[in-house]
Amino acid sequence: MKISKYEENRRDFIEGIDEEFQDLASQLKNVDFSKESNKDYVLNKTLQNIDSKGVNKMNKIKRTGIIAASLLIVSTLASQTTFAQEAVEKILKTLYLGHVTMIQYDGNEPEQTDLPDSLKGNVFDKNKNLLEKITKDIFVEGIYTKDEEKIVEIDLKNGTIVTEKENKQAEKKNKENILSVTDSNKLNQYTCFDVKLPAYLPDGYKFDRAEFHKNDDGSVKDSKYAELYFKNQKTGKDIYIQERFPCDETRTVGDAENIEKININGVDAILSNDRNVDWETNNTIYFLNGKNISKEETIKIAESIK
């Protein structure tokens, strides 16, 4: 399933999981995977193939839910299942902040994935051949329903699919549920915490907008999340910062191929893939996505938020 922005983005280095597992599991089982924290995503991904990467379109999954939920299962069952044991073995490193857990995993991928029985007879390749297994190449080329609708997302645990048409409808509905604010002086009118903008931005980047999810009645008040976009008008590229109020609802568990602990203005932070930074203060949790800029610029932006 597709991950929302809130889940797209996450104290000690766990090395030698056999000895450290109980401590890790006991900490993770205290994470509140509430409805707002996308509990369904976490649990649905648990039983999917542990080898799939977040960038692997075959399963459309980020490893966040797989590993976290696997550890939760192990921490509550008397005996470990084969799957749970495999999940633990894939963890290379785990770092914690107060409300952020970040996991580095073994990046090996399976060559193919079996379809669940509920989907067999209902999934076809681009040449209308019936499929029982999916390879990465087949998924990239395209898989389809019996009505020849392209499948863009597939949940191997629940045996559910999302077609291209359904995905576009969902994206349209999501856009309708977003309030976009272009006046940076008005952001705190919509949140229950103080939104802070960076004092430093690379050349060409300026504040573009903030986005807030509307309540059922269409209003935005005391939001626990603020999504900030800074755009380079020449290149069209964005810098994205998410700020959120620290509480159980806003806890996150994320994953990356490379993670390391760094320091941002005197507090622990997690640098992932040399481009993303998670850190938190007493009042705010921050996530900075620096995919379009350098590691040095990313850290410099983070340090300018005070």
Secondary structure by P-SEA (a helix, b strand, c coil): cccccccccccccccccccaaaaaaaaaaacccccccaaaaaaaacccccccccccccccccaaaaaaaaaaaaaccccccaaaaaaaaacccccccccbbbbbcccccccccccccccccccccccccccccccaaaaaaccccccccccccccccccccccaaaaaaaaaaaaaabbbbcccccccccccbbbbbbccccccccccbbbbbbccccccccccbbbbbbbcccccbbbbbbbbccccccbbbbcccbbbbbbcccbbbbbccccbbbbccccbbbbbbcccccaaaaaaaaaacc
